[in-house]
C-alpha cells in the first residue's frame, strides 16, 4: 500500500467502517465514481460494512489500515463520522468529508463542519456521485479548510488527551458538583413531587482551553 500511496499525489481516503448501508454494491459504485469525478486518487477501505469496490489505476482498495499511520498521508478523509474515526482524522490534520449513517454520527458530522475542517455533511441517504465529488473537491482544494485542519491537528497532537480526560472526570465527580446535581432530584412536597425541584441546576461549562473538549460541544 505504501508503494501505491507514493506513486502519485496524496490520495483521498474513503471508508465507512462498519457502515455501508443496505446496498454495499451501490455505495461502493458511488464512492468510486465520485473519486474519479473529483479527479483524485483514492484509498478505499471496505471495512466491516463490506463496502464494495475494486482496485484500479486510480483506486487502491484495502480491507483496513491503522488510521494513525494512514490518515496523515491522505489529501482528505471521507468517513462516516464514527467516534473513533473522527478524532483520528482530526489528529491527522487533514480535511474531512463526513457522510453520517446513524446514532452519534450526525452530531460529529455537524461538529466537523462547524469547526471548519469539513464541508457540509452528506447524510448517507443523500449520497450521490455529484454530491460526494463536489465535497471531495472542496475538501482537497479549499486552502482555508486545509489550514484549519492542519491547525487543529497540531493542537490535538500536542495535547495529553488522557490527562485531559482524567481532569474532566475528576472535576465532574467533585463533591461540590455532586451536591449541585442532588438539587435536581425530585423531592416530596405536600404528598406530591415538587415541580420546582425538577428544574436543572446550572450546567458546568466545558473546558474551552482543551482543543479536543472544545470540539465536542
C-alpha positions as CSV (number, residue, x, y, z in Angstrom):
1,X,0.0,0.0,0.0
2,X,2.8,2.4,0.8
3,X,4.1,2.0,-2.8
4,X,0.6,2.8,-4.2
5,X,0.3,5.9,-2.0
6,X,3.7,7.2,-3.0
7,X,3.0,6.6,-6.8
8,X,1.4,10.0,-7.2
9,X,-0.3,12.9,-5.5
10,X,-1.7,12.2,-2.0
11,X,-4.9,10.2,-2.4
12,X,-8.2,10.7,-0.5
13,X,-9.2,8.1,2.0
14,X,-12.7,6.8,1.7
15,X,-14.1,4.4,4.2
16,X,-17.3,4.0,6.3
17,X,-16.1,1.4,8.8
18,X,-18.9,-1.0,9.7
19,X,-21.4,1.1,7.8
20,X,-22.2,0.5,4.1
21,X,-26.0,0.9,4.0
22,X,-28.4,-1.7,2.7
23,X,-26.7,-1.8,-0.7
24,X,-22.9,-2.1,-0.3
25,X,-22.5,-2.5,-4.1
26,X,-24.3,0.8,-4.8
27,X,-22.4,2.7,-2.1
28,X,-19.1,1.3,-3.5
29,X,-20.0,2.4,-7.0
30,X,-21.0,5.9,-5.8
31,X,-17.7,6.2,-4.0
32,X,-15.6,5.0,-6.9
33,X,-17.3,7.3,-9.4
34,X,-17.2,10.3,-7.1
35,X,-13.4,9.9,-6.6
36,X,-12.9,9.8,-10.4
37,X,-15.3,12.8,-10.9
38,X,-13.3,14.8,-8.4
39,X,-10.1,13.9,-10.2
40,X,-8.4,12.4,-7.1
41,X,-6.6,9.1,-6.4
42,X,-8.3,7.2,-3.6
43,X,-7.6,4.6,-1.0
44,X,-11.0,2.8,-0.4
45,X,-11.3,0.8,2.8
46,X,-14.1,-1.9,2.6
47,X,-14.2,-2.2,6.4
48,X,-16.6,-4.3,8.4
49,X,-19.5,-2.9,6.4
50,X,-18.2,-4.7,3.2
51,X,-18.1,-1.6,1.0
52,X,-17.8,-3.0,-2.5
53,X,-15.0,-1.6,-4.6
54,X,-12.3,-2.9,-6.9
55,X,-8.6,-1.8,-7.3
56,X,-7.8,0.1,-10.5
57,X,-5.1,2.5,-11.7
58,X,-6.6,5.4,-9.6
59,X,-8.2,3.4,-6.8
60,X,-6.4,1.3,-4.2
61,X,-8.8,-1.0,-2.3
62,X,-7.9,-2.3,1.2
63,X,-9.7,-4.0,4.0
64,X,-8.4,-1.7,6.7
65,X,-5.3,0.0,8.0
66,X,-4.2,1.9,11.1
67,X,-5.7,5.3,10.9
68,X,-2.8,7.0,12.8
69,X,-0.4,5.8,10.1
70,X,-2.7,6.2,7.0
71,X,-4.6,9.4,7.5
72,X,-1.7,11.8,7.7
73,X,-0.6,10.6,4.2
74,X,-4.0,11.5,2.7
75,X,-5.3,14.6,1.0
76,X,-8.7,14.2,2.7
77,X,-10.5,11.7,4.8
78,X,-14.1,10.7,3.7
79,X,-15.8,8.8,6.6
80,X,-19.0,8.0,8.4
81,X,-18.5,10.2,11.5
82,X,-17.7,7.4,13.9
83,X,-16.5,8.2,17.4
84,X,-13.1,6.7,16.6
85,X,-12.6,7.7,13.0
86,X,-13.5,11.4,13.6
87,X,-10.8,12.1,16.2
88,X,-8.2,10.1,14.2
89,X,-8.9,12.3,11.2
90,X,-8.7,15.4,13.4
91,X,-5.4,14.4,14.8
92,X,-4.1,13.7,11.3
93,X,-4.6,17.4,10.4
94,X,-6.3,16.8,7.0
95,X,-9.7,18.0,5.7
96,X,-12.7,15.7,6.1
97,X,-15.9,14.8,4.3
98,X,-18.4,13.2,6.7
99,X,-21.3,11.0,5.5
100,X,-23.2,10.1,8.6
101,X,-25.4,7.0,8.9
102,X,-26.8,6.6,12.4
103,X,-26.5,7.3,16.1
104,X,-24.0,10.0,17.1
105,X,-22.6,10.3,13.6
106,X,-24.7,13.2,12.5
107,X,-23.5,15.1,15.6
108,X,-19.9,14.6,14.7
109,X,-20.6,15.4,11.1
110,X,-22.1,18.8,12.1
111,X,-19.2,19.5,14.5
112,X,-16.6,18.9,11.9
113,X,-18.3,21.4,9.6
114,X,-18.8,23.9,12.4
115,X,-15.1,23.9,13.4
116,X,-14.1,24.4,9.9
117,X,-12.4,21.1,8.8
118,X,-15.2,19.7,6.6
119,X,-17.8,20.9,4.0
120,X,-21.4,20.4,4.9
121,X,-22.2,16.8,5.8
122,X,-23.8,14.4,3.3
123,X,-26.2,12.0,5.0
124,X,-25.9,8.5,3.6
125,X,-29.4,8.6,2.3
126,X,-28.5,11.7,0.2
127,X,-25.1,10.3,-1.0
128,X,-24.8,10.7,-4.8
129,X,-21.9,10.8,-7.1
130,X,-22.2,14.5,-7.8
131,X,-22.6,15.5,-4.1
132,X,-19.7,13.4,-2.9
133,X,-17.5,14.5,-5.8
134,X,-18.2,18.2,-5.0
135,X,-17.5,17.7,-1.3
136,X,-14.2,15.8,-2.0
137,X,-13.1,18.6,-4.4
138,X,-14.0,21.2,-1.8
139,X,-12.0,19.4,0.9
140,X,-8.9,18.8,-1.3
141,X,-8.8,22.3,-2.9
142,X,-10.0,24.7,-0.3
143,X,-6.9,26.4,1.3
144,X,-8.8,27.6,4.3
145,X,-10.2,24.2,5.1
146,X,-6.7,22.7,4.8
147,X,-5.2,25.4,7.0
148,X,-7.8,24.9,9.7
149,X,-7.5,21.1,9.7
150,X,-3.7,21.4,10.0
151,X,-4.0,23.9,12.8
152,X,-6.5,21.8,14.8
153,X,-4.4,18.7,14.2
154,X,-1.3,20.3,15.6
155,X,-3.2,21.4,18.7
156,X,-4.7,18.0,19.3
157,X,-1.4,16.2,18.8
158,X,0.3,18.4,21.3
159,X,-2.4,17.7,24.0
160,X,-2.2,14.9,26.5
161,X,-5.7,13.6,25.9
162,X,-5.6,11.0,28.7
163,X,-4.6,13.7,31.3
164,X,-7.3,16.0,30.0
165,X,-10.0,13.3,30.2
166,X,-8.9,12.4,33.8
167,X,-9.0,16.0,34.8
168,X,-12.5,16.4,33.4
169,X,-13.7,13.2,35.1
170,X,-12.3,14.4,38.5
171,X,-14.0,17.8,38.0
172,X,-17.4,16.2,37.2
173,X,-17.2,13.9,40.2
174,X,-16.1,16.6,42.7
175,X,-18.2,16.8,45.9
176,X,-19.5,20.2,45.1
177,X,-20.7,19.1,41.6
178,X,-22.4,16.1,43.1
179,X,-24.1,18.3,45.7
180,X,-25.4,20.5,42.8
181,X,-26.7,17.5,41.0
182,X,-28.7,16.4,44.0
183,X,-30.6,19.7,43.8
184,X,-32.2,18.3,40.6
185,X,-33.6,15.2,42.3
186,X,-37.4,15.2,42.9
187,X,-38.4,15.7,46.4
188,X,-41.7,15.3,48.2
189,X,-43.9,18.5,48.6
190,X,-47.3,18.1,50.1
191,X,-47.6,14.5,49.1
192,X,-46.5,15.1,45.5
193,X,-43.3,15.7,43.7
194,X,-42.4,19.3,43.6
195,X,-42.3,20.6,40.1
196,X,-39.7,23.3,41.0
197,X,-37.5,20.5,42.3
198,X,-37.2,19.2,38.8
199,X,-35.5,22.3,37.4
200,X,-31.9,21.5,36.4
201,X,-29.0,23.1,38.2
202,X,-26.8,25.4,36.2
203,X,-24.7,23.3,33.7
204,X,-21.0,23.4,34.2
205,X,-19.1,24.7,31.1
206,X,-16.7,22.6,29.1
207,X,-13.0,23.4,29.4
208,X,-12.5,25.5,26.3
209,X,-8.8,25.6,26.8
210,X,-8.7,21.9,25.7
211,X,-8.8,21.6,21.8
212,X,-10.4,18.2,21.9
213,X,-13.1,19.1,24.5
214,X,-14.0,22.4,22.8
215,X,-14.6,20.5,19.6
216,X,-17.1,18.2,21.2
217,X,-19.7,20.8,22.1
